[in-house]
Amino acid sequence: MYKIIIILILLIILFYMVRRAARAWIEPKPDEATPGKDVMIQDPVCKTYVTTGTAIVEEVSGQKYYFCSQDCAKHFRREGTA
């Protein structure tokens, strides 16, 4: 009788371990380079802070920059301050 209980406990533990591994393998991992939408980030041109959810995003030389307005993004591209 004890053998059956021990086997059942081990099977339950194995089930939860396999389920956790499957979830970690299937679920996409968040991009660590991309901040959340409520994160405040500084505009490189005018130095104001803006949330990444409302910011204008430009990718320059493979790097993302966040701007408070289209004017700041244009100025950044024009000046070549990347």
HELIX and SHEET records of a PDB file:
HELIX    1   1 TYR A    2  ILE A   26  1                                  25    
HELIX    2   2 GLN A   70  GLU A   79  1                                  10    
SHEET    1   A 2 MET A  40  GLN A  42  0                                        
SHEET    2   A 2 TYR A  49  THR A  51 -1                                        
SHEET    1   B 2 ILE A  56  VAL A  60  0                                        
SHEET    2   B 2 GLN A  63  PHE A  67 -1                                        
END                                                                             
